[in-house]
Amino acid sequence: MFRPSHFAAVLLFAFFASIVFAITQRETPRRMIRYGIYCFVLFVGSAIALSWAMYFIAR
Amino acid sequence: MRYSRRGMATERNKSAEAQQGFVYLPLFAGWLVPGAGHFLLRRWLRGSLLAVSIVAMFALGIAMQGKLYSGAHDILDALGLAGDLGNGLLFIVSRVAGLGADQVQVTTADYGTRFIVVAGLLNVISAVDAHNLRTGRKS
């Protein structure tokens, strides 16, 4: 059984979802790469930001 | 005032070419097998990247002992089943082979369940993208 940490699962999820979003939502290769990186950063960044927000709310 | 019809005729010809044959074939093929819709349109690199991404997400979900939805007992189960069905043959073969968990018992299995559902939803997006390429809506 594969047991990644929560953060590793976020990274894997963001990586694969960003590839699909980039290919399907943009037309040229250059724009696909830029949009893929943008989606990846947003996925991971928002997960980190929300995690810290929940940490402070729980205290 | 003079109008040139050369450009218009070309656009009309392109549109007519795009509508020839069974335009929904890439949509169905892409739904059944991830990336197959793009392969039919000879978009080898895009199809390969989509196939690897979707199959990897599904396989990771199964490896994490994610749940494969079998019935729609309540609204959340129905939504999960709809997402799972987006995986096409991956879901059907996995159900027949008895892969995945019936009950979520550990935290990673919950992640796995989400991975499987999202893989299905991403597969639907890629199948629709193949259809848009086929009809000429996207280049």
N, CA and C atoms of all chains as a GROMACS GRO file, in nm:
protein
  594
    1MET      N    1   0.084  -0.121   0.000
    1MET     CA    2   0.000   0.000   0.000
    1MET      C    3   0.088   0.125   0.000
    2PHE      N    4   0.052   0.218  -0.084
    2PHE     CA    5   0.127   0.343  -0.097
    2PHE      C    6   0.072   0.444   0.005
    3ARG      N    7   0.160   0.493   0.092
    3ARG     CA    8   0.116   0.585   0.198
    3ARG      C    9   0.196   0.716   0.193
    4PRO      N   10   0.160   0.807   0.105
    4PRO     CA   11   0.234   0.935   0.102
    4PRO      C   12   0.189   1.025   0.216
    5SER      N   13   0.277   1.122   0.249
    5SER     CA   14   0.235   1.222   0.347
    5SER      C   15   0.130   1.312   0.281
    6HIS      N   16   0.064   1.393   0.363
    6HIS     CA   17  -0.039   1.482   0.308
    6HIS      C   18   0.024   1.577   0.204
    7PHE      N   19   0.143   1.629   0.235
    7PHE     CA   20   0.207   1.723   0.143
    7PHE      C   21   0.251   1.655   0.014
    8ALA      N   22   0.302   1.532   0.026
    8ALA     CA   23   0.341   1.457  -0.095
    8ALA      C   24   0.218   1.432  -0.182
    9ALA      N   25   0.104   1.402  -0.119
    9ALA     CA   26  -0.020   1.381  -0.195
    9ALA      C   27  -0.061   1.509  -0.266
   10VAL      N   28  -0.046   1.624  -0.198
   10VAL     CA   29  -0.078   1.753  -0.260
   10VAL      C   30   0.011   1.777  -0.383
   11LEU      N   31   0.142   1.748  -0.368
   11LEU     CA   32   0.235   1.770  -0.479
   11LEU      C   33   0.199   1.681  -0.599
   12LEU      N   34   0.169   1.554  -0.572
   12LEU     CA   35   0.134   1.462  -0.681
   12LEU      C   36   0.005   1.506  -0.750
   13PHE      N   37  -0.094   1.540  -0.669
   13PHE     CA   38  -0.223   1.585  -0.721
   13PHE      C   39  -0.203   1.709  -0.809
   14ALA      N   40  -0.131   1.808  -0.756
   14ALA     CA   41  -0.111   1.934  -0.827
   14ALA      C   42  -0.035   1.912  -0.957
   15PHE      N   43   0.065   1.823  -0.954
   15PHE     CA   44   0.147   1.797  -1.072
   15PHE      C   45   0.062   1.742  -1.188
   16PHE      N   46  -0.011   1.635  -1.159
   16PHE     CA   47  -0.088   1.571  -1.267
   16PHE      C   48  -0.207   1.656  -1.311
   17ALA      N   49  -0.276   1.717  -1.217
   17ALA     CA   50  -0.392   1.801  -1.254
   17ALA      C   51  -0.346   1.922  -1.336
   18SER      N   52  -0.229   1.978  -1.303
   18SER     CA   53  -0.179   2.095  -1.377
   18SER      C   54  -0.145   2.059  -1.521
   19ILE      N   55  -0.091   1.938  -1.542
   19ILE     CA   56  -0.060   1.895  -1.680
   19ILE      C   57  -0.188   1.890  -1.764
   20VAL      N   58  -0.292   1.829  -1.707
   20VAL     CA   59  -0.418   1.816  -1.782
   20VAL      C   60  -0.480   1.955  -1.806
   21PHE      N   61  -0.482   2.039  -1.704
   21PHE     CA   62  -0.537   2.174  -1.721
   21PHE      C   63  -0.461   2.250  -1.829
   22ALA      N   64  -0.328   2.241  -1.827
   22ALA     CA   65  -0.247   2.316  -1.922
   22ALA      C   66  -0.277   2.273  -2.066
   23ILE      N   67  -0.284   2.142  -2.089
   23ILE     CA   68  -0.305   2.093  -2.226
   23ILE      C   69  -0.445   2.125  -2.276
   24THR      N   70  -0.543   2.116  -2.187
   24THR     CA   71  -0.680   2.132  -2.233
   24THR      C   72  -0.727   2.279  -2.235
   25GLN      N   73  -0.664   2.363  -2.157
   25GLN     CA   74  -0.714   2.501  -2.147
   25GLN      C   75  -0.636   2.602  -2.229
   26ARG      N   76  -0.522   2.564  -2.284
   26ARG     CA   77  -0.442   2.657  -2.365
   26ARG      C   78  -0.408   2.592  -2.499
   27GLU      N   79  -0.374   2.674  -2.599
   27GLU     CA   80  -0.358   2.620  -2.735
   27GLU      C   81  -0.212   2.604  -2.779
   28THR      N   82  -0.126   2.698  -2.744
   28THR     CA   83   0.013   2.688  -2.790
   28THR      C   84   0.101   2.627  -2.681
   29PRO      N   85   0.206   2.553  -2.720
   29PRO     CA   86   0.293   2.488  -2.620
   29PRO      C   87   0.350   2.584  -2.515
   30ARG      N   88   0.391   2.703  -2.561
   30ARG     CA   89   0.448   2.801  -2.469
   30ARG      C   90   0.347   2.843  -2.361
   31ARG      N   91   0.223   2.868  -2.406
   31ARG     CA   92   0.119   2.909  -2.311
   31ARG      C   93   0.077   2.792  -2.222
   32MET      N   94   0.085   2.670  -2.276
   32MET     CA   95   0.053   2.552  -2.196
   32MET      C   96   0.151   2.539  -2.078
   33ILE      N   97   0.280   2.557  -2.109
   33ILE     CA   98   0.382   2.544  -2.003
   33ILE      C   99   0.362   2.651  -1.896
   34ARG      N  100   0.338   2.773  -1.940
   34ARG     CA  101   0.318   2.883  -1.844
   34ARG      C  102   0.194   2.860  -1.759
   35TYR      N  103   0.086   2.815  -1.823
   35TYR     CA  104  -0.038   2.792  -1.748
   35TYR      C  105  -0.025   2.673  -1.653
   36GLY      N  106   0.050   2.570  -1.698
   36GLY     CA  107   0.072   2.453  -1.612
   36GLY      C  108   0.147   2.492  -1.485
   37ILE      N  109   0.252   2.573  -1.503
   37ILE     CA  110   0.329   2.618  -1.385
   37ILE      C  111   0.241   2.705  -1.295
   38TYR      N  112   0.162   2.791  -1.357
   38TYR     CA  113   0.071   2.879  -1.282
   38TYR      C  114  -0.028   2.795  -1.198
   39CYS      N  115  -0.088   2.692  -1.260
   39CYS     CA  116  -0.183   2.606  -1.188
   39CYS      C  117  -0.114   2.532  -1.074
   40PHE      N  118   0.006   2.480  -1.101
   40PHE     CA  119   0.079   2.405  -0.999
   40PHE      C  120   0.108   2.494  -0.877
   41VAL      N  121   0.157   2.614  -0.904
   41VAL     CA  122   0.188   2.707  -0.794
   41VAL      C  123   0.061   2.743  -0.717
   42LEU      N  124  -0.048   2.765  -0.789
   42LEU     CA  125  -0.174   2.799  -0.721
   42LEU      C  126  -0.224   2.683  -0.635
   43PHE      N  127  -0.218   2.560  -0.689
   43PHE     CA  128  -0.262   2.442  -0.612
   43PHE      C  129  -0.181   2.431  -0.482
   44VAL      N  130  -0.049   2.429  -0.497
   44VAL     CA  131   0.038   2.407  -0.381
   44VAL      C  132   0.032   2.527  -0.286
   45GLY      N  133   0.037   2.647  -0.343
   45GLY     CA  134   0.033   2.769  -0.260
   45GLY      C  135  -0.095   2.780  -0.181
   46SER      N  136  -0.208   2.752  -0.245
   46SER     CA  137  -0.335   2.763  -0.173
   46SER      C  138  -0.346   2.655  -0.066
   47ALA      N  139  -0.290   2.535  -0.092
   47ALA     CA  140  -0.292   2.429   0.010
   47ALA      C  141  -0.210   2.471   0.132
   48ILE      N  142  -0.094   2.531   0.108
   48ILE     CA  143  -0.010   2.576   0.221
   48ILE      C  144  -0.078   2.689   0.297
   49ALA      N  145  -0.135   2.787   0.223
   49ALA     CA  146  -0.201   2.901   0.287
   49ALA      C  147  -0.321   2.855   0.370
   50LEU      N  148  -0.402   2.764   0.314
   50LEU     CA  149  -0.519   2.715   0.388
   50LEU      C  150  -0.477   2.633   0.509
   51SER      N  151  -0.367   2.558   0.496
   51SER     CA  152  -0.318   2.478   0.610
   51SER      C  153  -0.278   2.569   0.726
   52TRP      N  154  -0.205   2.677   0.695
   52TRP     CA  155  -0.167   2.772   0.801
   52TRP      C  156  -0.291   2.840   0.860
   53ALA      N  157  -0.388   2.873   0.775
   53ALA     CA  158  -0.511   2.937   0.825
   53ALA      C  159  -0.583   2.843   0.922
   54MET      N  160  -0.592   2.714   0.887
   54MET     CA  161  -0.659   2.618   0.976
   54MET      C  162  -0.579   2.598   1.105
   55TYR      N  163  -0.446   2.604   1.094
   55TYR     CA  164  -0.360   2.591   1.213
   55TYR      C  165  -0.391   2.703   1.314
   56PHE      N  166  -0.402   2.826   1.264
   56PHE     CA  167  -0.428   2.939   1.355
   56PHE      C  168  -0.573   2.939   1.405
   57ILE      N  169  -0.667   2.894   1.322
   57ILE     CA  170  -0.808   2.886   1.365
   57ILE      C  171  -0.822   2.783   1.476
   58ALA      N  172  -0.747   2.672   1.467
   58ALA     CA  173  -0.759   2.563   1.564
   58ALA      C  174  -0.699   2.600   1.701
   59ARG      N  175  -0.609   2.700   1.704
   59ARG     CA  176  -0.540   2.732   1.829
   59ARG      C  177  -0.625   2.815   1.924
   60MET      N  178  -1.826   4.919  -5.326
   60MET     CA  179  -1.743   4.845  -5.229
   60MET      C  180  -1.728   4.699  -5.274
   61ARG      N  181  -1.605   4.649  -5.271
   61ARG     CA  182  -1.580   4.511  -5.314
   61ARG      C  183  -1.552   4.421  -5.193
   62TYR      N  184  -1.607   4.302  -5.200
   62TYR     CA  185  -1.582   4.204  -5.094
   62TYR      C  186  -1.508   4.085  -5.152
   63SER      N  187  -1.404   4.043  -5.086
   63SER     CA  188  -1.335   3.922  -5.129
   63SER      C  189  -1.396   3.802  -5.059
   64ARG      N  190  -1.432   3.700  -5.136
   64ARG     CA  191  -1.493   3.580  -5.077
   64ARG      C  192  -1.391   3.468  -5.060
   65ARG      N  193  -1.263   3.499  -5.092
   65ARG     CA  194  -1.162   3.394  -5.086
   65ARG      C  195  -1.145   3.339  -4.944
   66GLY      N  196  -1.130   3.430  -4.850
   66GLY     CA  197  -1.114   3.390  -4.710
   66GLY      C  198  -1.235   3.319  -4.657
   67MET      N  199  -1.353   3.369  -4.693
   67MET     CA  200  -1.478   3.310  -4.645
   67MET      C  201  -1.493   3.167  -4.695
   68ALA      N  202  -1.459   3.146  -4.822
   68ALA     CA  203  -1.471   3.012  -4.879
   68ALA      C  204  -1.377   2.915  -4.809
   69THR      N  205  -1.256   2.963  -4.777
   69THR     CA  206  -1.159   2.877  -4.709
   69THR      C  207  -1.211   2.837  -4.572
   70GLU      N  208  -1.266   2.934  -4.501
   70GLU     CA  209  -1.321   2.905  -4.369
   70GLU      C  210  -1.435   2.804  -4.379
   71ARG      N  211  -1.519   2.823  -4.482
   71ARG     CA  212  -1.632   2.733  -4.499
   71ARG      C  213  -1.584   2.591  -4.530
   72ASN      N  214  -1.479   2.582  -4.616
   72ASN     CA  215  -1.424   2.450  -4.649
   72ASN      C  216  -1.365   2.382  -4.525
   73LYS      N  217  -1.294   2.461  -4.445
   73LYS     CA  218  -1.236   2.405  -4.323
   73LYS      C  219  -1.345   2.353  -4.231
   74SER      N  220  -1.450   2.433  -4.218
   74SER     CA  221  -1.560   2.394  -4.132
   74SER      C  222  -1.627   2.267  -4.183
   75ALA      N  223  -1.644   2.259  -4.317
   75ALA     CA  224  -1.707   2.140  -4.376
   75ALA      C  225  -1.620   2.016  -4.354
   76GLU      N  226  -1.486   2.034  -4.370
   76GLU     CA  227  -1.395   1.922  -4.347
   76GLU      C  228  -1.402   1.873  -4.203
   77ALA      N  229  -1.411   1.971  -4.110
   77ALA     CA  230  -1.414   1.935  -3.968
   77ALA      C  231  -1.540   1.858  -3.931
   78GLN      N  232  -1.648   1.879  -4.006
   78GLN     CA  233  -1.774   1.813  -3.972
   78GLN      C  234  -1.790   1.678  -4.041
   79GLN      N  235  -1.694   1.638  -4.126
   79GLN     CA  236  -1.706   1.510  -4.196
   79GLN      C  237  -1.678   1.394  -4.102
   80GLY      N  238  -1.745   1.280  -4.127
   80GLY     CA  239  -1.723   1.162  -4.045
   80GLY      C  240  -1.795   1.170  -3.912
   81PHE      N  241  -1.763   1.078  -3.825
   81PHE     CA  242  -1.828   1.071  -3.694
   81PHE      C  243  -1.749   1.160  -3.597
   82VAL      N  244  -1.798   1.280  -3.574
   82VAL     CA  245  -1.721   1.378  -3.497
   82VAL      C  246  -1.712   1.343  -3.348
   83TYR      N  247  -1.798   1.254  -3.302
   83TYR     CA  248  -1.796   1.218  -3.159
   83TYR      C  249  -1.701   1.104  -3.126
   84LEU      N  250  -1.635   1.048  -3.229
   84LEU     CA  251  -1.545   0.935  -3.205
   84LEU      C  252  -1.431   0.971  -3.107
   85PRO      N  253  -1.361   1.084  -3.125
   85PRO     CA  254  -1.256   1.119  -3.027
   85PRO      C  255  -1.311   1.138  -2.886
   86LEU      N  256  -1.435   1.188  -2.876
   86LEU     CA  257  -1.497   1.207  -2.745
   86LEU      C  258  -1.517   1.073  -2.673
   87PHE      N  259  -1.576   0.976  -2.744
   87PHE     CA  260  -1.600   0.845  -2.684
   87PHE      C  261  -1.470   0.769  -2.659
   88ALA      N  262  -1.379   0.776  -2.758
   88ALA     CA  263  -1.250   0.706  -2.742
   88ALA      C  264  -1.172   0.765  -2.625
   89GLY      N  265  -1.173   0.898  -2.616
   89GLY     CA  266  -1.102   0.966  -2.506
   89GLY      C  267  -1.162   0.935  -2.371
   90TRP      N  268  -1.294   0.915  -2.367
   90TRP     CA  269  -1.357   0.878  -2.240
   90TRP      C  270  -1.322   0.734  -2.202
   91LEU      N  271  -1.328   0.642  -2.298
   91LEU     CA  272  -1.302   0.501  -2.268
   91LEU      C  273  -1.155   0.478  -2.231
   92VAL      N  274  -1.064   0.536  -2.308
   92VAL     CA  275  -0.919   0.517  -2.282
   92VAL      C  276  -0.855   0.656  -2.275
   93PRO      N  277  -0.799   0.694  -2.161
   93PRO     CA  278  -0.738   0.827  -2.148
   93PRO      C  279  -0.636   0.855  -2.257
   94GLY      N  280  -0.652   0.969  -2.324
   94GLY     CA  281  -0.558   1.010  -2.429
   94GLY      C  282  -0.591   0.956  -2.567
   95ALA      N  283  -0.683   0.858  -2.577
   95ALA     CA  284  -0.710   0.795  -2.706
   95ALA      C  285  -0.772   0.894  -2.805
   96GLY      N  286  -0.851   0.988  -2.757
   96GLY     CA  287  -0.911   1.088  -2.846
   96GLY      C  288  -0.805   1.171  -2.915
   97HIS      N  289  -0.701   1.208  -2.841
   97HIS     CA  290  -0.591   1.285  -2.900
   97HIS      C  291  -0.507   1.199  -2.993
   98PHE      N  292  -0.490   1.071  -2.959
   98PHE     CA  293  -0.415   0.981  -3.047
   98PHE      C  294  -0.485   0.968  -3.183
   99LEU      N  295  -0.619   0.960  -3.181
   99LEU     CA  296  -0.695   0.949  -3.306
   99LEU      C  297  -0.672   1.071  -3.396
  100LEU      N  298  -0.648   1.184  -3.330
  100LEU     CA  299  -0.626   1.309  -3.405
  100LEU      C  300  -0.477   1.334  -3.431
  101ARG      N  301  -0.395   1.233  -3.404
  101ARG     CA  302  -0.249   1.238  -3.424
  101ARG      C  303  -0.182   1.345  -3.340
  102ARG      N  304  -0.238   1.372  -3.224
  102ARG     CA  305  -0.172   1.462  -3.128
  102ARG      C  306  -0.101   1.373  -3.027
  103TRP      N  307   0.011   1.316  -3.072
  103TRP     CA  308   0.078   1.211  -2.994
  103TRP      C  309   0.130   1.261  -2.860
  104LEU      N  310   0.196   1.377  -2.860
  104LEU     CA  311   0.256   1.426  -2.735
  104LEU      C  312   0.149   1.464  -2.633
  105ARG      N  313   0.050   1.541  -2.679
  105ARG     CA  314  -0.059   1.581  -2.589
  105ARG      C  315  -0.132   1.458  -2.534
  106GLY      N  316  -0.161   1.363  -2.625
  106GLY     CA  317  -0.230   1.242  -2.582
  106GLY      C  318  -0.149   1.162  -2.482
  107SER      N  319  -0.018   1.152  -2.506
  107SER     CA  320   0.068   1.076  -2.414
  107SER      C  321   0.072   1.142  -2.275
  108LEU      N  322   0.087   1.274  -2.274
  108LEU     CA  323   0.092   1.344  -2.145
  108LEU      C  324  -0.040   1.330  -2.070
  109LEU      N  325  -0.151   1.341  -2.142
  109LEU     CA  326  -0.282   1.325  -2.078
  109LEU      C  327  -0.300   1.183  -2.025
  110ALA      N  328  -0.263   1.085  -2.108
  110ALA     CA  329  -0.278   0.945  -2.069
  110ALA      C  330  -0.194   0.914  -1.945
  111VAL      N  331  -0.069   0.957  -1.947
  111VAL     CA  332   0.019   0.930  -1.832
  111VAL      C  333  -0.036   0.996  -1.706
  112SER      N  334  -0.078   1.121  -1.717
  112SER     CA  335  -0.127   1.195  -1.600
  112SER      C  336  -0.252   1.128  -1.540
  113ILE      N  337  -0.348   1.097  -1.627
  113ILE     CA  338  -0.475   1.042  -1.578
  113ILE      C  339  -0.458   0.900  -1.525
  114VAL      N  340  -0.385   0.818  -1.600
  114VAL     CA  341  -0.363   0.680  -1.554
  114VAL      C  342  -0.281   0.679  -1.424
  115ALA      N  343  -0.182   0.769  -1.415
  115ALA     CA  344  -0.100   0.776  -1.293
  115ALA      C  345  -0.187   0.817  -1.173
  116MET      N  346  -0.274   0.916  -1.192
  116MET     CA  347  -0.361   0.957  -1.081
  116MET      C  348  -0.452   0.843  -1.037
  117PHE      N  349  -0.508   0.772  -1.136
  117PHE     CA  350  -0.596   0.660  -1.105
  117PHE      C  351  -0.519   0.549  -1.033
  118ALA      N  352  -0.400   0.516  -1.086
  118ALA     CA  353  -0.319   0.409  -1.026
  118ALA      C  354  -0.275   0.446  -0.885
  119LEU      N  355  -0.238   0.572  -0.864
  119LEU     CA  356  -0.200   0.616  -0.729
  119LEU      C  357  -0.319   0.604  -0.634
  120GLY      N  358  -0.437   0.640  -0.683
  120GLY     CA  359  -0.558   0.627  -0.601
  120GLY      C  360  -0.584   0.483  -0.559
  121ILE      N  361  -0.567   0.391  -0.654
  121ILE     CA  362  -0.585   0.248  -0.624
  121ILE      C  363  -0.477   0.202  -0.526
  122ALA      N  364  -0.352   0.247  -0.550
  122ALA     CA  365  -0.241   0.208  -0.463
  122ALA      C  366  -0.259   0.259  -0.321
  123MET      N  367  -0.330   0.369  -0.305
  123MET     CA  368  -0.357   0.423  -0.171
  123MET      C  369  -0.481   0.359  -0.108
  124GLN      N  370  -0.532   0.254  -0.172
  124GLN     CA  371  -0.653   0.184  -0.124
  124GLN      C  372  -0.775   0.274  -0.127
  125GLY      N  373  -0.781   0.358  -0.232
  125GLY     CA  374  -0.898   0.445  -0.249
  125GLY      C  375  -1.022   0.364  -0.280
  126LYS      N  376  -1.136   0.423  -0.252
  126LYS     CA  377  -1.264   0.354  -0.271
  126LYS      C  378  -1.314   0.374  -0.414
  127LEU      N  379  -1.362   0.264  -0.475
  127LEU     CA  380  -1.431   0.274  -0.604
  127LEU      C  381  -1.581   0.268  -0.575
  128TYR      N  382  -1.651   0.374  -0.612
  128TYR     CA  383  -1.795   0.379  -0.583
  128TYR      C  384  -1.869   0.276  -0.667
  129SER      N  385  -1.963   0.206  -0.604
  129SER     CA  386  -2.037   0.102  -0.676
  129SER      C  387  -2.184   0.137  -0.692
  130GLY      N  388  -2.238   0.220  -0.605
  130GLY     CA  389  -2.380   0.253  -0.614
  130GLY      C  390  -2.405   0.394  -0.565
  131ALA      N  391  -2.528   0.441  -0.591
  131ALA     CA  392  -2.564   0.577  -0.552
  131ALA      C  393  -2.664   0.570  -0.436
  132HIS      N  394  -2.611   0.546  -0.314
  132HIS     CA  395  -2.699   0.535  -0.198
  132HIS      C  396  -2.743   0.672  -0.147
  133ASP      N  397  -2.657   0.771  -0.159
  133ASP     CA  398  -2.696   0.909  -0.125
  133ASP      C  399  -2.632   1.003  -0.226
  134ILE      N  400  -2.654   1.132  -0.208
  134ILE     CA  401  -2.610   1.229  -0.309
  134ILE      C  402  -2.458   1.230  -0.324
  135LEU      N  403  -2.386   1.215  -0.212
  135LEU     CA  404  -2.238   1.216  -0.221
  135LEU      C  405  -2.187   1.093  -0.295
  136ASP      N  406  -2.251   0.977  -0.269
  136ASP     CA  407  -2.214   0.856  -0.343
  136ASP      C  408  -2.242   0.872  -0.492
  137ALA      N  409  -2.356   0.936  -0.522
  137ALA     CA  410  -2.392   0.955  -0.663
  137ALA      C  411  -2.289   1.043  -0.734
  138LEU      N  412  -2.245   1.150  -0.665
  138LEU     CA  413  -2.144   1.238  -0.724
  138LEU      C  414  -2.010   1.166  -0.740
  139GLY      N  415  -1.975   1.086  -0.639
  139GLY     CA  416  -1.851   1.008  -0.647
  139GLY      C  417  -1.856   0.907  -0.761
  140LEU      N  418  -1.970   0.843  -0.777
  140LEU     CA  419  -1.986   0.746  -0.886
  140LEU      C  420  -1.976   0.815  -1.022
  141ALA      N  421  -2.035   0.934  -1.032
  141ALA     CA  422  -2.029   1.009  -1.158
  141ALA      C  423  -1.883   1.041  -1.192
  142GLY      N  424  -1.807   1.082  -1.091
  142GLY     CA  425  -1.665   1.110  -1.113
  142GLY      C  426  -1.589   0.986  -1.152
  143ASP      N  427  -1.614   0.876  -1.082
  143ASP     CA  428  -1.545   0.749  -1.112
  143ASP      C  429  -1.575   0.702  -1.254
  144LEU      N  430  -1.700   0.717  -1.297
  144LEU     CA  431  -1.739   0.671  -1.431
  144LEU      C  432  -1.665   0.746  -1.541
  145GLY      N  433  -1.616   0.865  -1.509
  145GLY     CA  434  -1.538   0.942  -1.605
  145GLY      C  435  -1.410   0.872  -1.646
  146ASN      N  436  -1.365   0.775  -1.566
  146ASN     CA  437  -1.242   0.701  -1.598
  146ASN      C  438  -1.262   0.599  -1.710
  147GLY      N  439  -1.386   0.575  -1.750
  147GLY     CA  440  -1.413   0.484  -1.862
  147GLY      C  441  -1.372   0.341  -1.831
  148LEU      N  442  -1.292   0.282  -1.920
  148LEU     CA  443  -1.254   0.141  -1.904
  148LEU      C  444  -1.169   0.117  -1.780
  149LEU      N  445  -1.092   0.217  -1.739
  149LEU     CA  446  -1.011   0.200  -1.617
  149LEU      C  447  -1.100   0.164  -1.498
  150PHE      N  448  -1.212   0.234  -1.486
  150PHE     CA  449  -1.305   0.209  -1.376
  150PHE      C  450  -1.371   0.072  -1.390
  151ILE      N  451  -1.417   0.041  -1.511
  151ILE     CA  452  -1.489  -0.085  -1.532
  151ILE      C  453  -1.396  -0.204  -1.505
  152VAL      N  454  -1.275  -0.199  -1.561
  152VAL     CA  455  -1.179  -0.310  -1.542
  152VAL      C  456  -1.142  -0.323  -1.394
  153SER      N  457  -1.122  -0.211  -1.328
  153SER     CA  458  -1.086  -0.216  -1.185
  153SER      C  459  -1.198  -0.273  -1.100
  154ARG      N  460  -1.322  -0.238  -1.135
  154ARG     CA  461  -1.437  -0.294  -1.060
  154ARG      C  462  -1.443  -0.445  -1.080
  155VAL      N  463  -1.427  -0.487  -1.206
  155VAL     CA  464  -1.434  -0.630  -1.236
  155VAL      C  465  -1.320  -0.705  -1.165
  156ALA      N  466  -1.201  -0.644  -1.163
  156ALA     CA  467  -1.084  -0.708  -1.100
  156ALA      C  468  -1.088  -0.698  -0.947
  157GLY      N  469  -1.183  -0.626  -0.894
  157GLY     CA  470  -1.195  -0.614  -0.748
  157GLY      C  471  -1.089  -0.525  -0.685
  158LEU      N  472  -1.036  -0.431  -0.763
  158LEU     CA  473  -0.936  -0.339  -0.707
  158LEU      C  474  -1.004  -0.230  -0.625
  159GLY      N  475  -0.922  -0.160  -0.546
  159GLY     CA  476  -0.977  -0.053  -0.463
  159GLY      C  477  -1.043  -0.109  -0.339
  160ALA      N  478  -1.074  -0.020  -0.246
  160ALA     CA  479  -1.133  -0.062  -0.119
  160ALA      C  480  -1.284  -0.038  -0.120
  161ASP      N  481  -1.356  -0.119  -0.043
  161ASP     CA  482  -1.500  -0.097  -0.028
  161ASP      C  483  -1.528   0.009   0.078
  162GLN      N  484  -1.445   0.013   0.179
  162GLN     CA  485  -1.459   0.110   0.288
  162GLN      C  486  -1.328   0.186   0.307
  163VAL      N  487  -1.339   0.316   0.334
  163VAL     CA  488  -1.220   0.396   0.362
  163VAL      C  489  -1.184   0.378   0.509
  164GLN      N  490  -1.064   0.322   0.535
  164GLN     CA  491  -1.028   0.292   0.673
  164GLN      C  492  -0.908   0.371   0.723
  165VAL      N  493  -0.825   0.420   0.632
  165VAL     CA  494  -0.709   0.500   0.671
  165VAL      C  495  -0.711   0.632   0.596
  166THR      N  496  -0.632   0.728   0.646
  166THR     CA  497  -0.633   0.862   0.587
  166THR      C  498  -0.592   0.861   0.441
  167THR      N  499  -0.487   0.782   0.411
  167THR     CA  500  -0.438   0.780   0.272
  167THR      C  501  -0.544   0.722   0.177
  168ALA      N  502  -0.632   0.635   0.228
  168ALA     CA  503  -0.738   0.582   0.143
  168ALA      C  504  -0.836   0.693   0.104
  169ASP      N  505  -0.853   0.789   0.194
  169ASP     CA  506  -0.940   0.904   0.162
  169ASP      C  507  -0.876   0.988   0.051
  170TYR      N  508  -0.744   1.008   0.059
  170TYR     CA  509  -0.674   1.079  -0.050
  170TYR      C  510  -0.692   1.000  -0.180
  171GLY      N  511  -0.676   0.868  -0.169
  171GLY     CA  512  -0.686   0.782  -0.288
  171GLY      C  513  -0.821   0.791  -0.355
  172THR      N  514  -0.927   0.796  -0.273
  172THR     CA  515  -1.063   0.809  -0.328
  172THR      C  516  -1.075   0.937  -0.408
  173ARG      N  517  -1.019   1.046  -0.356
  173ARG     CA  518  -1.025   1.176  -0.427
  173ARG      C  519  -0.942   1.169  -0.556
  174PHE      N  520  -0.828   1.102  -0.550
  174PHE     CA  521  -0.744   1.089  -0.670
  174PHE      C  522  -0.822   1.019  -0.782
  175ILE      N  523  -0.895   0.912  -0.746
  175ILE     CA  524  -0.969   0.835  -0.847
  175ILE      C  525  -1.081   0.921  -0.907
  176VAL      N  526  -1.154   0.991  -0.821
  176VAL     CA  527  -1.265   1.075  -0.869
  176VAL      C  528  -1.212   1.186  -0.960
  177VAL      N  529  -1.104   1.252  -0.916
  177VAL     CA  530  -1.050   1.363  -0.995
  177VAL      C  531  -0.989   1.313  -1.126
  178ALA      N  532  -0.929   1.194  -1.124
  178ALA     CA  533  -0.878   1.136  -1.249
  178ALA      C  534  -0.992   1.121  -1.349
  179GLY      N  535  -1.108   1.078  -1.302
  179GLY     CA  536  -1.225   1.064  -1.390
  179GLY      C  537  -1.270   1.198  -1.445
  180LEU      N  538  -1.274   1.299  -1.360
  180LEU     CA  539  -1.318   1.432  -1.405
  180LEU      C  540  -1.217   1.491  -1.505
  181LEU      N  541  -1.088   1.470  -1.479
  181LEU     CA  542  -0.986   1.520  -1.573
  181LEU      C  543  -0.996   1.446  -1.707
  182ASN      N  544  -1.033   1.318  -1.700
  182ASN     CA  545  -1.048   1.241  -1.824
  182ASN      C  546  -1.164   1.294  -1.908
  183VAL      N  547  -1.271   1.335  -1.840
  183VAL     CA  548  -1.385   1.394  -1.914
  183VAL      C  549  -1.341   1.525  -1.980
  184ILE      N  550  -1.264   1.607  -1.907
  184ILE     CA  551  -1.214   1.733  -1.965
  184ILE      C  552  -1.128   1.704  -2.088
  185SER      N  553  -1.040   1.604  -2.079
  185SER     CA  554  -0.952   1.576  -2.193
  185SER      C  555  -1.031   1.518  -2.311
  186ALA      N  556  -1.136   1.439  -2.283
  186ALA     CA  557  -1.219   1.386  -2.392
  186ALA      C  558  -1.292   1.500  -2.463
  187VAL      N  559  -1.343   1.596  -2.386
  187VAL     CA  560  -1.411   1.712  -2.446
  187VAL      C  561  -1.311   1.795  -2.527
  188ASP      N  562  -1.187   1.804  -2.478
  188ASP     CA  563  -1.083   1.876  -2.552
  188ASP      C  564  -1.057   1.809  -2.687
  189ALA      N  565  -1.053   1.675  -2.687
  189ALA     CA  566  -1.034   1.602  -2.813
  189ALA      C  567  -1.150   1.629  -2.909
  190HIS      N  568  -1.270   1.636  -2.855
  190HIS     CA  569  -1.387   1.666  -2.938
  190HIS      C  570  -1.376   1.807  -2.997
  191ASN      N  571  -1.332   1.902  -2.917
  191ASN     CA  572  -1.315   2.039  -2.965
  191ASN      C  573  -1.208   2.048  -3.074
  192LEU      N  574  -1.103   1.969  -3.060
  192LEU     CA  575  -1.000   1.964  -3.164
  192LEU      C  576  -1.057   1.905  -3.293
  193ARG      N  577  -1.140   1.802  -3.278
  193ARG     CA  578  -1.199   1.734  -3.394
  193ARG      C  579  -1.294   1.826  -3.471
  194THR      N  580  -1.371   1.905  -3.398
  194THR     CA  581  -1.469   1.991  -3.465
  194THR      C  582  -1.407   2.123  -3.512
  195GLY      N  583  -1.282   2.147  -3.474
  195GLY     CA  584  -1.216   2.270  -3.516
  195GLY      C  585  -1.240   2.387  -3.425
  196ARG      N  586  -1.309   2.362  -3.313
  196ARG     CA  587  -1.334   2.470  -3.217
  196ARG      C  588  -1.204   2.513  -3.150
  197LYS      N  589  -1.109   2.419  -3.143
  197LYS     CA  590  -0.978   2.449  -3.086
  197LYS      C  591  -0.871   2.401  -3.184
  198SER      N  592  -0.761   2.474  -3.192
  198SER     CA  593  -0.657   2.436  -3.288
  198SER      C  594  -0.543   2.365  -3.216
   0.00000   0.00000   0.00000
